Amino acid sequence: MKKVVGWLSLVAMLVMGAMPGLAAARAAQVDSAVSDELISRLGYPLVEIHAGPEGVDAPVWIAPGPVHVRLSVADGYIGYVNIVRPPAGLDPVLEEPQMLLAGAHDLAQAGWTYFGGTNTPSPGETASFVISLAPGEYRVAASYYTAGDPSDEVMALSRLTVGGATPAALPVDMTGPAADVTLTMTDDLRYLVTPDAVPRGPHIWKLENTGTIHAHHVVIFRVPAGYSDEEIVAEYQKLKDGESPAPGSFVSQLSWAGYAAMQSAGTVTWTEFDFEPGTYAAICFNLDPDSRQPHVLEGMVTQFVVE
């Protein structure tokens, strides 16, 4: 879902059995719906994260509760961020390579918790999301890479402490912002988008993984109308089987519109999209840890209309 690559590169990746979601998403033209007009007005503490060749610039401590996270990246690069927790006892040397497998190759790692994040749409742009974190120890996993060249992605992790208990006189509201649109991710590999018709204009989306097993991310494309979800799955299966996309096929008409980073079961984030009227598809390219098959090939595609 992250990288901008040519279709031949995408097909090559699919033939090898990998379908990095951001790569697949960015193989299409970019028609970004990423926005922070409403999020910026919520009044939550602003957490700035910057990634680039100089490293990751991120806070080492924040208060518990909802925060507005804004990702920026060095000039000429695309950036990615996820708030995560590695498994207890993992050798610190393995944290960055394992997180790169999750962030760049959409393969969730055993024992990790992915609390959610975002990706910048294009060089020079930022991306925001809201996350509500309980006290504890986390990592900020941020990466950068050259637009059009996903092979050079560099991942770095920095420690983040979410502060301890707040005095009883100052209770923390952990619920996060009210949302106009909800996207639910399930263990039976489905997305549920409500309302059925999403109103045009900027809206805050609540992204919730209600399952207990799978981690999912969300890649949103603007798509041609008239295709069924089953036909979309069949198109990706053809790519997986090594077929090049035919002129006028579904995959040749995609426009990347939005993205939310991998979330483990039981996690919630909020983001903002400003979609133009049209038909869109939410697709999961996460790889099943056992079969190494992308969730899209198991049917994790849901279309919705913006009116």
N, C-alpha and C positions, 0 to 999 in steps of 0.2 A: 504494500500500500504506500510505500513511501517514495520509491525512486522513479525518476523519469527515465525510461529506457525505450529503445526501439522495439517493435513487435518481434523482430527476429531474435533479439536477446531474450524476450519474454518466452517465446516458443522454446528456445534452447533450455531455459530454466525449467519449463514445464516438462520437457522430455526427460530431464534429469530427475524429475520427481519433486522438485521444489517449486513453490509458487509464492515467493515473498509478496505479501499483500500490497505493501506500499509500492513495490516494483510493478505489480500488475496494475495498480491504480494509476500510477504515474506514466504508464505506457500510453495512456489516453491523454488527450489534450486537457489542460487544466482550466476549469471554469469554477473557480473557488467560491464557495458560499461561507467561508470562514469569516466570523464577525465577532466583535466584542463590544458593540455599541451598548447593549443592555447590561452585560456583565460588568462593564466599567462603572455603571451607576449603582451597583448593589451596595457599595460601601465596605466590602470585605477587605481585609489587609492584603496588600499587593505583594506577591512574591515574584521577584524577577529572577529568571534563570537565563544565562547566556552561555552558548556553546561555540567552540571554534578551536583553531590550532593552538590558542593560548591556554586551552583547558576549559573547565566548567566553572563558571562563576555563579554560585548559588548560596543561599543562607545556610548556616549550620544549625540554626534554632528558629522555630516558629511556635506560636501559641497554638493550643488545640482548637479545633473548630474549623469552620469554612474559611478558605483563603482563595483569592484570585491569583492563579499562577499564569504568568505571561512569559512565553519562550521567545527569545531572540537568538540570532546566530550571526557569526562573522560574515562580512561582505562576501558575496559570491557563493555561499553555501546554503544548503537546506538543513534544518535542524529537527531533532526528535527528542522527546523527553517522556519518561514514565517514572512515577513514584513507586518504589518497589521495596520488598523486604526479602533478602536471601534466606535460605534455610539456615537454621542454627548449626554452627560447627563447620560451615563451608569454608574451605581454604580461601582467604581473601584473593589469592592469585587467580582463582577460578571465577571470581565474580564478574569481571568485565567480559571475558570470552563467553560465559554462559548468557549474560545479558545481551550480548551482540547476537547470539543465536535467536533469542526471543524477539529483540527489537528489529533486527534486519531480516531475519529469516522466518519469523512468525512461528517459532517452535518453542512453546512454553517449556520451562525447565522444572524438573521435579523439585518440590519443596518450596519454590518461590511463590510469593504473593505479589501480584501486579495490581496496583491500586488505580492505575489509569493515567492518561496523559494526552499528548497531542503531537502534531507535526506541522512545521511551517509550510504554507502552500507553495511559495516560490522564494528565490533569493531576495533579501531585503524586506521580507514581510515577517510579522510576528503572528503568534497563535496563542489563544487563551483557553483556560478551562477553570472550573471551580472544583475543589476537592475538600472534603471535611475529614480531618485526620484526628484520631484519638492519640493520647499521649503514648510515646514509644519511640523506638529507634527505626529509622528508615534509610533508604538510599535514594538520591536523585540520580537516575540513570539518563544521561544526555549524550547525544551523538551529533555529528555533523558529517556531511558528505557533499560532493560536487554535484550540482544539478546535471542529470544526464549520465552520471557515472556512479552507480551504486556500489561498485567494487571498492571504493576508497573510504567507506564509512568507518569512522573512528568513534568508539564508545568509551565513555569514562563515567565512573561512579563517585559520588561524594556523599559523605555522611550527613544525615539530617535528623536532628532530635526535635521531636514535638514535645513541648513543655509538660511538666507534671501537673498535678491536680490544681484546679482553680479553687480559691476559697468559696465556701458554700454561699456566701453573699453575692458571688458573681458567677452564677451557673453558666455553662457554655451551651449554646444552642447548636447541636451537631446536625440539624436537619438539612441545612443547605437551602438554596433558593427555591422559590416556587417555579414550576416549569409549565410551559404551554404544551410541550410535546414530550411524550415518554417513549423511549426505545428500550424494550426489555430483551435480554439475551437469555436463552434457556439451555438446559442440558440436552434437550432433544433436538438441538441444532436448529433453532428457529429464532427469528426476530419478531417481536410484536411492536408495531408502531401505532400509537394513538395520539390524536384522533385519526380516523381513516383518511380524511383529506386534511393535509397540513396547510394552514393559511400561509399566504405569501408574506414576505417581510421578515425582519429579525425576530427570532424566538429562542428562548432558552430551552434546551433539550436535557431531560434527565436520562442518563444512560445507566441502566442497572442490570447486572448479571445476577439473576435470581437462582441460578443453578447451584449445585454442590460439587460439581466435578470439573467441567471444562472452563478454560480461559478463552475469551473471545475478544476480538477487536471489531471495529466498524469501519468499513470503507464504503463511501457513498458516491455513486456515479449518477450523472444525468444520463438517461438511457432513452432509446427510441421507444415510443409507445407500441403496443400490439404484441409484445412477447409475453409468454407465460413464464413463471418462475422455472418450470421444468425445461423450457427451451433454453433459458439462460444457463442452467446447469449443463445441458447437453453441449452448448457452445464451449464451455470451459473444459468439458471432458474431451472434446475434439482437440483442444490445445494440448491437454495433458497427453493425448495419444500421438502428438507430433504433427497435427494438421495445421498449416498456416491459415490465418483468418482470411476468408474469402471477401472480396469487395462487397460492401453492403451488408455484411454479417453484423450480428449484434455487437461483437467485441470490437469491430472496426468503427463503431459509432459512439463509443463511450466518451464522456467528459468527466474527469475527476472533479468532484464537488466538495467532499468533506471527509474527515477522518477522525477517529478516536482510538487511542492506543489500547493495547491489550489490558483487559481487566479480568482478574480472577473471580471465581465464584464468590458471591456475597458482597461485591464491591459496587460503589456508586460514584459516578462523576457527573458533572453538568458542563455542557458546552453550548455555544451559540452558533446557529446557522441562519443565513439569510438567503433562502432559496428563491430563485425565479420560478414562476409557474411552469409546470412540466411534470414529467414522469421520472422517478428516481428509483434506484435499487440500492439497498444496503446489503453488503456481501461480506462474508467472513472467509479470509484466506488462511487462518491459523491452521497449522498442521496437526493432525492427530498424533500424539506421541508414539502410539503403537503402529498404526498403519502408515504414517507419514503422508496421508491423504489430506488435502485441504478440505476444510469444512464445507466449502462451496460445493464440492463434488458429492457431499452427503446431503445437499439440499438447503444449505444455510444461505438463502437468498430471499429477501422480501422487498417487493416493490411498493412504493407509495406515491401519491399524487400531491403536488402542491398547486393550490388554486388561488 
